[in-house]
Amino acid sequence: MIANNEHVTFFPDGRLHISGKLFVRLTNLDDPANVVGINASGPGFITPTSERGAGRGLVFLRPGEFGGLGFILTSGRVDFVRAENGFLSDFTLRGRTVDICAVLAA
């Protein structure tokens, strides 16, 4: 994803604040008729070791992160912590998640 600089604020300590609208369309490649549109318009805050989202956010999970490869849609406040290897190592959520891969598989 590429963020428009009008919607990104850079802070001297390395933090980023991302705002603006983000709409994503995901397709099940095994069944191209199964498509889901997602409003993942944050806002979000990113630091070198953590991320915080409020509102709706789409998170890509790599193998080894919280049970493996996938996409989750979060709504509410979510705080992610990254390990030294860059992988998500922990998160807390005040809201809910939706497993987008399960939605696309249905």
Phi and psi restraints in degrees (range 20) as a CNS / XPLOR table:
assign (resid 1 and name C) (resid 2 and name N)
       (resid 2 and name CA) (resid 2 and name C) 1.0 -113.8 20.0 2
assign (resid 2 and name N) (resid 2 and name CA)
       (resid 2 and name C) (resid 3 and name N) 1.0 127.3 20.0 2
assign (resid 2 and name C) (resid 3 and name N)
       (resid 3 and name CA) (resid 3 and name C) 1.0 -95.4 20.0 2
assign (resid 3 and name N) (resid 3 and name CA)
       (resid 3 and name C) (resid 4 and name N) 1.0 136.1 20.0 2
assign (resid 3 and name C) (resid 4 and name N)
       (resid 4 and name CA) (resid 4 and name C) 1.0 -71.8 20.0 2
assign (resid 4 and name N) (resid 4 and name CA)
       (resid 4 and name C) (resid 5 and name N) 1.0 131.6 20.0 2
assign (resid 4 and name C) (resid 5 and name N)
       (resid 5 and name CA) (resid 5 and name C) 1.0 -59.2 20.0 2
assign (resid 5 and name N) (resid 5 and name CA)
       (resid 5 and name C) (resid 6 and name N) 1.0 -21.5 20.0 2
assign (resid 5 and name C) (resid 6 and name N)
       (resid 6 and name CA) (resid 6 and name C) 1.0 -65.0 20.0 2
assign (resid 6 and name N) (resid 6 and name CA)
       (resid 6 and name C) (resid 7 and name N) 1.0 -20.8 20.0 2
assign (resid 6 and name C) (resid 7 and name N)
       (resid 7 and name CA) (resid 7 and name C) 1.0 -112.9 20.0 2
assign (resid 7 and name N) (resid 7 and name CA)
       (resid 7 and name C) (resid 8 and name N) 1.0 10.8 20.0 2
assign (resid 7 and name C) (resid 8 and name N)
       (resid 8 and name CA) (resid 8 and name C) 1.0 -124.4 20.0 2
assign (resid 8 and name N) (resid 8 and name CA)
       (resid 8 and name C) (resid 9 and name N) 1.0 128.2 20.0 2
assign (resid 8 and name C) (resid 9 and name N)
       (resid 9 and name CA) (resid 9 and name C) 1.0 -111.0 20.0 2
assign (resid 9 and name N) (resid 9 and name CA)
       (resid 9 and name C) (resid 10 and name N) 1.0 124.2 20.0 2
assign (resid 9 and name C) (resid 10 and name N)
       (resid 10 and name CA) (resid 10 and name C) 1.0 -98.2 20.0 2
assign (resid 10 and name N) (resid 10 and name CA)
       (resid 10 and name C) (resid 11 and name N) 1.0 133.5 20.0 2
assign (resid 10 and name C) (resid 11 and name N)
       (resid 11 and name CA) (resid 11 and name C) 1.0 -108.7 20.0 2
assign (resid 11 and name N) (resid 11 and name CA)
       (resid 11 and name C) (resid 12 and name N) 1.0 150.0 20.0 2
assign (resid 11 and name C) (resid 12 and name N)
       (resid 12 and name CA) (resid 12 and name C) 1.0 -57.9 20.0 2
assign (resid 12 and name N) (resid 12 and name CA)
       (resid 12 and name C) (resid 13 and name N) 1.0 -26.7 20.0 2
assign (resid 12 and name C) (resid 13 and name N)
       (resid 13 and name CA) (resid 13 and name C) 1.0 -85.9 20.0 2
assign (resid 13 and name N) (resid 13 and name CA)
       (resid 13 and name C) (resid 14 and name N) 1.0 8.1 20.0 2
assign (resid 13 and name C) (resid 14 and name N)
       (resid 14 and name CA) (resid 14 and name C) 1.0 97.5 20.0 2
assign (resid 14 and name N) (resid 14 and name CA)
       (resid 14 and name C) (resid 15 and name N) 1.0 -4.3 20.0 2
assign (resid 14 and name C) (resid 15 and name N)
       (resid 15 and name CA) (resid 15 and name C) 1.0 -75.8 20.0 2
assign (resid 15 and name N) (resid 15 and name CA)
       (resid 15 and name C) (resid 16 and name N) 1.0 153.4 20.0 2
assign (resid 15 and name C) (resid 16 and name N)
       (resid 16 and name CA) (resid 16 and name C) 1.0 -126.9 20.0 2
assign (resid 16 and name N) (resid 16 and name CA)
       (resid 16 and name C) (resid 17 and name N) 1.0 143.0 20.0 2
assign (resid 16 and name C) (resid 17 and name N)
       (resid 17 and name CA) (resid 17 and name C) 1.0 -117.0 20.0 2
assign (resid 17 and name N) (resid 17 and name CA)
       (resid 17 and name C) (resid 18 and name N) 1.0 122.7 20.0 2
assign (resid 17 and name C) (resid 18 and name N)
       (resid 18 and name CA) (resid 18 and name C) 1.0 -115.6 20.0 2
assign (resid 18 and name N) (resid 18 and name CA)
       (resid 18 and name C) (resid 19 and name N) 1.0 129.5 20.0 2
assign (resid 18 and name C) (resid 19 and name N)
       (resid 19 and name CA) (resid 19 and name C) 1.0 -136.0 20.0 2
assign (resid 19 and name N) (resid 19 and name CA)
       (resid 19 and name C) (resid 20 and name N) 1.0 -178.8 20.0 2
assign (resid 19 and name C) (resid 20 and name N)
       (resid 20 and name CA) (resid 20 and name C) 1.0 104.9 20.0 2
assign (resid 20 and name N) (resid 20 and name CA)
       (resid 20 and name C) (resid 21 and name N) 1.0 179.8 20.0 2
assign (resid 20 and name C) (resid 21 and name N)
       (resid 21 and name CA) (resid 21 and name C) 1.0 -94.0 20.0 2
assign (resid 21 and name N) (resid 21 and name CA)
       (resid 21 and name C) (resid 22 and name N) 1.0 139.6 20.0 2
assign (resid 21 and name C) (resid 22 and name N)
       (resid 22 and name CA) (resid 22 and name C) 1.0 -139.1 20.0 2
assign (resid 22 and name N) (resid 22 and name CA)
       (resid 22 and name C) (resid 23 and name N) 1.0 115.7 20.0 2
assign (resid 22 and name C) (resid 23 and name N)
       (resid 23 and name CA) (resid 23 and name C) 1.0 -116.2 20.0 2
assign (resid 23 and name N) (resid 23 and name CA)
       (resid 23 and name C) (resid 24 and name N) 1.0 132.7 20.0 2
assign (resid 23 and name C) (resid 24 and name N)
       (resid 24 and name CA) (resid 24 and name C) 1.0 -125.4 20.0 2
assign (resid 24 and name N) (resid 24 and name CA)
       (resid 24 and name C) (resid 25 and name N) 1.0 142.6 20.0 2
assign (resid 24 and name C) (resid 25 and name N)
       (resid 25 and name CA) (resid 25 and name C) 1.0 -121.3 20.0 2
assign (resid 25 and name N) (resid 25 and name CA)
       (resid 25 and name C) (resid 26 and name N) 1.0 121.0 20.0 2
assign (resid 25 and name C) (resid 26 and name N)
       (resid 26 and name CA) (resid 26 and name C) 1.0 -114.6 20.0 2
assign (resid 26 and name N) (resid 26 and name CA)
       (resid 26 and name C) (resid 27 and name N) 1.0 141.0 20.0 2
assign (resid 26 and name C) (resid 27 and name N)
       (resid 27 and name CA) (resid 27 and name C) 1.0 -123.9 20.0 2
assign (resid 27 and name N) (resid 27 and name CA)
       (resid 27 and name C) (resid 28 and name N) 1.0 137.4 20.0 2
assign (resid 27 and name C) (resid 28 and name N)
       (resid 28 and name CA) (resid 28 and name C) 1.0 -76.5 20.0 2
assign (resid 28 and name N) (resid 28 and name CA)
       (resid 28 and name C) (resid 29 and name N) 1.0 113.1 20.0 2
assign (resid 28 and name C) (resid 29 and name N)
       (resid 29 and name CA) (resid 29 and name C) 1.0 -68.3 20.0 2
assign (resid 29 and name N) (resid 29 and name CA)
       (resid 29 and name C) (resid 30 and name N) 1.0 -22.2 20.0 2
assign (resid 29 and name C) (resid 30 and name N)
       (resid 30 and name CA) (resid 30 and name C) 1.0 -80.2 20.0 2
assign (resid 30 and name N) (resid 30 and name CA)
       (resid 30 and name C) (resid 31 and name N) 1.0 -20.1 20.0 2
assign (resid 30 and name C) (resid 31 and name N)
       (resid 31 and name CA) (resid 31 and name C) 1.0 -143.1 20.0 2
assign (resid 31 and name N) (resid 31 and name CA)
       (resid 31 and name C) (resid 32 and name N) 1.0 79.7 20.0 2
assign (resid 31 and name C) (resid 32 and name N)
       (resid 32 and name CA) (resid 32 and name C) 1.0 -57.7 20.0 2
assign (resid 32 and name N) (resid 32 and name CA)
       (resid 32 and name C) (resid 33 and name N) 1.0 -14.6 20.0 2
assign (resid 32 and name C) (resid 33 and name N)
       (resid 33 and name CA) (resid 33 and name C) 1.0 -77.0 20.0 2
assign (resid 33 and name N) (resid 33 and name CA)
       (resid 33 and name C) (resid 34 and name N) 1.0 -15.9 20.0 2
assign (resid 33 and name C) (resid 34 and name N)
       (resid 34 and name CA) (resid 34 and name C) 1.0 -91.9 20.0 2
assign (resid 34 and name N) (resid 34 and name CA)
       (resid 34 and name C) (resid 35 and name N) 1.0 100.6 20.0 2
assign (resid 34 and name C) (resid 35 and name N)
       (resid 35 and name CA) (resid 35 and name C) 1.0 -126.1 20.0 2
assign (resid 35 and name N) (resid 35 and name CA)
       (resid 35 and name C) (resid 36 and name N) 1.0 143.4 20.0 2
assign (resid 35 and name C) (resid 36 and name N)
       (resid 36 and name CA) (resid 36 and name C) 1.0 -129.1 20.0 2
assign (resid 36 and name N) (resid 36 and name CA)
       (resid 36 and name C) (resid 37 and name N) 1.0 133.7 20.0 2
assign (resid 36 and name C) (resid 37 and name N)
       (resid 37 and name CA) (resid 37 and name C) 1.0 -99.9 20.0 2
assign (resid 37 and name N) (resid 37 and name CA)
       (resid 37 and name C) (resid 38 and name N) 1.0 136.2 20.0 2
assign (resid 37 and name C) (resid 38 and name N)
       (resid 38 and name CA) (resid 38 and name C) 1.0 -130.0 20.0 2
assign (resid 38 and name N) (resid 38 and name CA)
       (resid 38 and name C) (resid 39 and name N) 1.0 132.9 20.0 2
assign (resid 38 and name C) (resid 39 and name N)
       (resid 39 and name CA) (resid 39 and name C) 1.0 -94.3 20.0 2
assign (resid 39 and name N) (resid 39 and name CA)
       (resid 39 and name C) (resid 40 and name N) 1.0 108.7 20.0 2
assign (resid 39 and name C) (resid 40 and name N)
       (resid 40 and name CA) (resid 40 and name C) 1.0 -116.2 20.0 2
assign (resid 40 and name N) (resid 40 and name CA)
       (resid 40 and name C) (resid 41 and name N) 1.0 38.5 20.0 2
assign (resid 40 and name C) (resid 41 and name N)
       (resid 41 and name CA) (resid 41 and name C) 1.0 -77.7 20.0 2
assign (resid 41 and name N) (resid 41 and name CA)
       (resid 41 and name C) (resid 42 and name N) 1.0 103.6 20.0 2
assign (resid 41 and name C) (resid 42 and name N)
       (resid 42 and name CA) (resid 42 and name C) 1.0 -41.3 20.0 2
assign (resid 42 and name N) (resid 42 and name CA)
       (resid 42 and name C) (resid 43 and name N) 1.0 -127.5 20.0 2
assign (resid 42 and name C) (resid 43 and name N)
       (resid 43 and name CA) (resid 43 and name C) 1.0 -77.7 20.0 2
assign (resid 43 and name N) (resid 43 and name CA)
       (resid 43 and name C) (resid 44 and name N) 1.0 169.6 20.0 2
assign (resid 43 and name C) (resid 44 and name N)
       (resid 44 and name CA) (resid 44 and name C) 1.0 -139.7 20.0 2
assign (resid 44 and name N) (resid 44 and name CA)
       (resid 44 and name C) (resid 45 and name N) 1.0 153.4 20.0 2
assign (resid 44 and name C) (resid 45 and name N)
       (resid 45 and name CA) (resid 45 and name C) 1.0 -123.2 20.0 2
assign (resid 45 and name N) (resid 45 and name CA)
       (resid 45 and name C) (resid 46 and name N) 1.0 131.5 20.0 2
assign (resid 45 and name C) (resid 46 and name N)
       (resid 46 and name CA) (resid 46 and name C) 1.0 -124.5 20.0 2
assign (resid 46 and name N) (resid 46 and name CA)
       (resid 46 and name C) (resid 47 and name N) 1.0 132.9 20.0 2
assign (resid 46 and name C) (resid 47 and name N)
       (resid 47 and name CA) (resid 47 and name C) 1.0 -120.8 20.0 2
assign (resid 47 and name N) (resid 47 and name CA)
       (resid 47 and name C) (resid 48 and name N) 1.0 173.1 20.0 2
assign (resid 47 and name C) (resid 48 and name N)
       (resid 48 and name CA) (resid 48 and name C) 1.0 -61.0 20.0 2
assign (resid 48 and name N) (resid 48 and name CA)
       (resid 48 and name C) (resid 49 and name N) 1.0 -22.2 20.0 2
assign (resid 48 and name C) (resid 49 and name N)
       (resid 49 and name CA) (resid 49 and name C) 1.0 -121.6 20.0 2
assign (resid 49 and name N) (resid 49 and name CA)
       (resid 49 and name C) (resid 50 and name N) 1.0 -3.3 20.0 2
assign (resid 49 and name C) (resid 50 and name N)
       (resid 50 and name CA) (resid 50 and name C) 1.0 -153.7 20.0 2
assign (resid 50 and name N) (resid 50 and name CA)
       (resid 50 and name C) (resid 51 and name N) 1.0 166.9 20.0 2
assign (resid 50 and name C) (resid 51 and name N)
       (resid 51 and name CA) (resid 51 and name C) 1.0 -139.7 20.0 2
assign (resid 51 and name N) (resid 51 and name CA)
       (resid 51 and name C) (resid 52 and name N) 1.0 145.1 20.0 2
assign (resid 51 and name C) (resid 52 and name N)
       (resid 52 and name CA) (resid 52 and name C) 1.0 -131.9 20.0 2
assign (resid 52 and name N) (resid 52 and name CA)
       (resid 52 and name C) (resid 53 and name N) 1.0 131.8 20.0 2
assign (resid 52 and name C) (resid 53 and name N)
       (resid 53 and name CA) (resid 53 and name C) 1.0 -123.1 20.0 2
assign (resid 53 and name N) (resid 53 and name CA)
       (resid 53 and name C) (resid 54 and name N) 1.0 153.2 20.0 2
assign (resid 53 and name C) (resid 54 and name N)
       (resid 54 and name CA) (resid 54 and name C) 1.0 -137.4 20.0 2
assign (resid 54 and name N) (resid 54 and name CA)
       (resid 54 and name C) (resid 55 and name N) 1.0 149.4 20.0 2
assign (resid 54 and name C) (resid 55 and name N)
       (resid 55 and name CA) (resid 55 and name C) 1.0 83.5 20.0 2
assign (resid 55 and name N) (resid 55 and name CA)
       (resid 55 and name C) (resid 56 and name N) 1.0 -135.0 20.0 2
assign (resid 55 and name C) (resid 56 and name N)
       (resid 56 and name CA) (resid 56 and name C) 1.0 -113.6 20.0 2
assign (resid 56 and name N) (resid 56 and name CA)
       (resid 56 and name C) (resid 57 and name N) 1.0 137.3 20.0 2
assign (resid 56 and name C) (resid 57 and name N)
       (resid 57 and name CA) (resid 57 and name C) 1.0 -144.9 20.0 2
assign (resid 57 and name N) (resid 57 and name CA)
       (resid 57 and name C) (resid 58 and name N) 1.0 147.1 20.0 2
assign (resid 57 and name C) (resid 58 and name N)
       (resid 58 and name CA) (resid 58 and name C) 1.0 -107.3 20.0 2
assign (resid 58 and name N) (resid 58 and name CA)
       (resid 58 and name C) (resid 59 and name N) 1.0 127.2 20.0 2
assign (resid 58 and name C) (resid 59 and name N)
       (resid 59 and name CA) (resid 59 and name C) 1.0 -119.1 20.0 2
assign (resid 59 and name N) (resid 59 and name CA)
       (resid 59 and name C) (resid 60 and name N) 1.0 126.6 20.0 2
assign (resid 59 and name C) (resid 60 and name N)
       (resid 60 and name CA) (resid 60 and name C) 1.0 -91.8 20.0 2
assign (resid 60 and name N) (resid 60 and name CA)
       (resid 60 and name C) (resid 61 and name N) 1.0 125.2 20.0 2
assign (resid 60 and name C) (resid 61 and name N)
       (resid 61 and name CA) (resid 61 and name C) 1.0 -104.4 20.0 2
assign (resid 61 and name N) (resid 61 and name CA)
       (resid 61 and name C) (resid 62 and name N) 1.0 127.0 20.0 2
assign (resid 61 and name C) (resid 62 and name N)
       (resid 62 and name CA) (resid 62 and name C) 1.0 -87.6 20.0 2
assign (resid 62 and name N) (resid 62 and name CA)
       (resid 62 and name C) (resid 63 and name N) 1.0 161.1 20.0 2
assign (resid 62 and name C) (resid 63 and name N)
       (resid 63 and name CA) (resid 63 and name C) 1.0 -53.9 20.0 2
assign (resid 63 and name N) (resid 63 and name CA)
       (resid 63 and name C) (resid 64 and name N) 1.0 134.4 20.0 2
assign (resid 63 and name C) (resid 64 and name N)
       (resid 64 and name CA) (resid 64 and name C) 1.0 96.5 20.0 2
assign (resid 64 and name N) (resid 64 and name CA)
       (resid 64 and name C) (resid 65 and name N) 1.0 -7.6 20.0 2
assign (resid 64 and name C) (resid 65 and name N)
       (resid 65 and name CA) (resid 65 and name C) 1.0 -107.3 20.0 2
assign (resid 65 and name N) (resid 65 and name CA)
       (resid 65 and name C) (resid 66 and name N) 1.0 117.5 20.0 2
assign (resid 65 and name C) (resid 66 and name N)
       (resid 66 and name CA) (resid 66 and name C) 1.0 45.5 20.0 2
assign (resid 66 and name N) (resid 66 and name CA)
       (resid 66 and name C) (resid 67 and name N) 1.0 46.0 20.0 2
assign (resid 66 and name C) (resid 67 and name N)
       (resid 67 and name CA) (resid 67 and name C) 1.0 96.8 20.0 2
assign (resid 67 and name N) (resid 67 and name CA)
       (resid 67 and name C) (resid 68 and name N) 1.0 -0.4 20.0 2
assign (resid 67 and name C) (resid 68 and name N)
       (resid 68 and name CA) (resid 68 and name C) 1.0 116.1 20.0 2
assign (resid 68 and name N) (resid 68 and name CA)
       (resid 68 and name C) (resid 69 and name N) 1.0 -171.2 20.0 2
assign (resid 68 and name C) (resid 69 and name N)
       (resid 69 and name CA) (resid 69 and name C) 1.0 -58.2 20.0 2
assign (resid 69 and name N) (resid 69 and name CA)
       (resid 69 and name C) (resid 70 and name N) 1.0 133.7 20.0 2
assign (resid 69 and name C) (resid 70 and name N)
       (resid 70 and name CA) (resid 70 and name C) 1.0 167.0 20.0 2
assign (resid 70 and name N) (resid 70 and name CA)
       (resid 70 and name C) (resid 71 and name N) 1.0 -179.4 20.0 2
assign (resid 70 and name C) (resid 71 and name N)
       (resid 71 and name CA) (resid 71 and name C) 1.0 -124.5 20.0 2
assign (resid 71 and name N) (resid 71 and name CA)
       (resid 71 and name C) (resid 72 and name N) 1.0 134.6 20.0 2
assign (resid 71 and name C) (resid 72 and name N)
       (resid 72 and name CA) (resid 72 and name C) 1.0 -124.3 20.0 2
assign (resid 72 and name N) (resid 72 and name CA)
       (resid 72 and name C) (resid 73 and name N) 1.0 142.0 20.0 2
assign (resid 72 and name C) (resid 73 and name N)
       (resid 73 and name CA) (resid 73 and name C) 1.0 -100.8 20.0 2
assign (resid 73 and name N) (resid 73 and name CA)
       (resid 73 and name C) (resid 74 and name N) 1.0 125.7 20.0 2
assign (resid 73 and name C) (resid 74 and name N)
       (resid 74 and name CA) (resid 74 and name C) 1.0 -108.6 20.0 2
assign (resid 74 and name N) (resid 74 and name CA)
       (resid 74 and name C) (resid 75 and name N) 1.0 146.7 20.0 2
assign (resid 74 and name C) (resid 75 and name N)
       (resid 75 and name CA) (resid 75 and name C) 1.0 -136.5 20.0 2
assign (resid 75 and name N) (resid 75 and name CA)
       (resid 75 and name C) (resid 76 and name N) 1.0 136.4 20.0 2
assign (resid 75 and name C) (resid 76 and name N)
       (resid 76 and name CA) (resid 76 and name C) 1.0 106.0 20.0 2
assign (resid 76 and name N) (resid 76 and name CA)
       (resid 76 and name C) (resid 77 and name N) 1.0 -161.1 20.0 2
assign (resid 76 and name C) (resid 77 and name N)
       (resid 77 and name CA) (resid 77 and name C) 1.0 -94.1 20.0 2
assign (resid 77 and name N) (resid 77 and name CA)
       (resid 77 and name C) (resid 78 and name N) 1.0 129.7 20.0 2
assign (resid 77 and name C) (resid 78 and name N)
       (resid 78 and name CA) (resid 78 and name C) 1.0 -133.3 20.0 2
assign (resid 78 and name N) (resid 78 and name CA)
       (resid 78 and name C) (resid 79 and name N) 1.0 136.7 20.0 2
assign (resid 78 and name C) (resid 79 and name N)
       (resid 79 and name CA) (resid 79 and name C) 1.0 -120.6 20.0 2
assign (resid 79 and name N) (resid 79 and name CA)
       (resid 79 and name C) (resid 80 and name N) 1.0 121.6 20.0 2
assign (resid 79 and name C) (resid 80 and name N)
       (resid 80 and name CA) (resid 80 and name C) 1.0 -107.9 20.0 2
assign (resid 80 and name N) (resid 80 and name CA)
       (resid 80 and name C) (resid 81 and name N) 1.0 144.4 20.0 2
assign (resid 80 and name C) (resid 81 and name N)
       (resid 81 and name CA) (resid 81 and name C) 1.0 -120.1 20.0 2
assign (resid 81 and name N) (resid 81 and name CA)
       (resid 81 and name C) (resid 82 and name N) 1.0 134.4 20.0 2
assign (resid 81 and name C) (resid 82 and name N)
       (resid 82 and name CA) (resid 82 and name C) 1.0 -102.6 20.0 2
assign (resid 82 and name N) (resid 82 and name CA)
       (resid 82 and name C) (resid 83 and name N) 1.0 140.9 20.0 2
assign (resid 82 and name C) (resid 83 and name N)
       (resid 83 and name CA) (resid 83 and name C) 1.0 -78.5 20.0 2
assign (resid 83 and name N) (resid 83 and name CA)
       (resid 83 and name C) (resid 84 and name N) 1.0 173.6 20.0 2
assign (resid 83 and name C) (resid 84 and name N)
       (resid 84 and name CA) (resid 84 and name C) 1.0 -59.7 20.0 2
assign (resid 84 and name N) (resid 84 and name CA)
       (resid 84 and name C) (resid 85 and name N) 1.0 -28.7 20.0 2
assign (resid 84 and name C) (resid 85 and name N)
       (resid 85 and name CA) (resid 85 and name C) 1.0 -80.1 20.0 2
assign (resid 85 and name N) (resid 85 and name CA)
       (resid 85 and name C) (resid 86 and name N) 1.0 0.3 20.0 2
assign (resid 85 and name C) (resid 86 and name N)
       (resid 86 and name CA) (resid 86 and name C) 1.0 91.2 20.0 2
assign (resid 86 and name N) (resid 86 and name CA)
       (resid 86 and name C) (resid 87 and name N) 1.0 -10.2 20.0 2
assign (resid 86 and name C) (resid 87 and name N)
       (resid 87 and name CA) (resid 87 and name C) 1.0 -76.2 20.0 2
assign (resid 87 and name N) (resid 87 and name CA)
       (resid 87 and name C) (resid 88 and name N) 1.0 149.9 20.0 2
assign (resid 87 and name C) (resid 88 and name N)
       (resid 88 and name CA) (resid 88 and name C) 1.0 -67.8 20.0 2
assign (resid 88 and name N) (resid 88 and name CA)
       (resid 88 and name C) (resid 89 and name N) 1.0 124.9 20.0 2
assign (resid 88 and name C) (resid 89 and name N)
       (resid 89 and name CA) (resid 89 and name C) 1.0 -109.9 20.0 2
assign (resid 89 and name N) (resid 89 and name CA)
       (resid 89 and name C) (resid 90 and name N) 1.0 -18.3 20.0 2
assign (resid 89 and name C) (resid 90 and name N)
       (resid 90 and name CA) (resid 90 and name C) 1.0 -164.8 20.0 2
assign (resid 90 and name N) (resid 90 and name CA)
       (resid 90 and name C) (resid 91 and name N) 1.0 156.2 20.0 2
assign (resid 90 and name C) (resid 91 and name N)
       (resid 91 and name CA) (resid 91 and name C) 1.0 -156.8 20.0 2
assign (resid 91 and name N) (resid 91 and name CA)
       (resid 91 and name C) (resid 92 and name N) 1.0 154.2 20.0 2
assign (resid 91 and name C) (resid 92 and name N)
       (resid 92 and name CA) (resid 92 and name C) 1.0 -125.9 20.0 2
assign (resid 92 and name N) (resid 92 and name CA)
       (resid 92 and name C) (resid 93 and name N) 1.0 146.8 20.0 2
assign (resid 92 and name C) (resid 93 and name N)
       (resid 93 and name CA) (resid 93 and name C) 1.0 -136.8 20.0 2
assign (resid 93 and name N) (resid 93 and name CA)
       (resid 93 and name C) (resid 94 and name N) 1.0 133.1 20.0 2
assign (resid 93 and name C) (resid 94 and name N)
       (resid 94 and name CA) (resid 94 and name C) 1.0 -116.8 20.0 2
assign (resid 94 and name N) (resid 94 and name CA)
       (resid 94 and name C) (resid 95 and name N) 1.0 84.2 20.0 2
assign (resid 94 and name C) (resid 95 and name N)
       (resid 95 and name CA) (resid 95 and name C) 1.0 162.4 20.0 2
assign (resid 95 and name N) (resid 95 and name CA)
       (resid 95 and name C) (resid 96 and name N) 1.0 -138.3 20.0 2
assign (resid 95 and name C) (resid 96 and name N)
       (resid 96 and name CA) (resid 96 and name C) 1.0 -144.6 20.0 2
assign (resid 96 and name N) (resid 96 and name CA)
       (resid 96 and name C) (resid 97 and name N) 1.0 163.8 20.0 2
assign (resid 96 and name C) (resid 97 and name N)
       (resid 97 and name CA) (resid 97 and name C) 1.0 -125.6 20.0 2
assign (resid 97 and name N) (resid 97 and name CA)
       (resid 97 and name C) (resid 98 and name N) 1.0 154.4 20.0 2
assign (resid 97 and name C) (resid 98 and name N)
       (resid 98 and name CA) (resid 98 and name C) 1.0 -128.3 20.0 2
assign (resid 98 and name N) (resid 98 and name CA)
       (resid 98 and name C) (resid 99 and name N) 1.0 129.1 20.0 2
assign (resid 98 and name C) (resid 99 and name N)
       (resid 99 and name CA) (resid 99 and name C) 1.0 -80.0 20.0 2
assign (resid 99 and name N) (resid 99 and name CA)
       (resid 99 and name C) (resid 100 and name N) 1.0 103.3 20.0 2
assign (resid 99 and name C) (resid 100 and name N)
       (resid 100 and name CA) (resid 100 and name C) 1.0 -67.4 20.0 2
assign (resid 100 and name N) (resid 100 and name CA)
       (resid 100 and name C) (resid 101 and name N) 1.0 -32.3 20.0 2
assign (resid 100 and name C) (resid 101 and name N)
       (resid 101 and name CA) (resid 101 and name C) 1.0 -63.0 20.0 2
assign (resid 101 and name N) (resid 101 and name CA)
       (resid 101 and name C) (resid 102 and name N) 1.0 -39.8 20.0 2
assign (resid 101 and name C) (resid 102 and name N)
       (resid 102 and name CA) (resid 102 and name C) 1.0 -65.2 20.0 2
assign (resid 102 and name N) (resid 102 and name CA)
       (resid 102 and name C) (resid 103 and name N) 1.0 -38.3 20.0 2
assign (resid 102 and name C) (resid 103 and name N)
       (resid 103 and name CA) (resid 103 and name C) 1.0 -63.4 20.0 2
assign (resid 103 and name N) (resid 103 and name CA)
       (resid 103 and name C) (resid 104 and name N) 1.0 -44.1 20.0 2
assign (resid 103 and name C) (resid 104 and name N)
       (resid 104 and name CA) (resid 104 and name C) 1.0 -69.0 20.0 2
assign (resid 104 and name N) (resid 104 and name CA)
       (resid 104 and name C) (resid 105 and name N) 1.0 -26.5 20.0 2
assign (resid 104 and name C) (resid 105 and name N)
       (resid 105 and name CA) (resid 105 and name C) 1.0 -80.5 20.0 2
assign (resid 105 and name N) (resid 105 and name CA)
       (resid 105 and name C) (resid 106 and name N) 1.0 -19.0 20.0 2
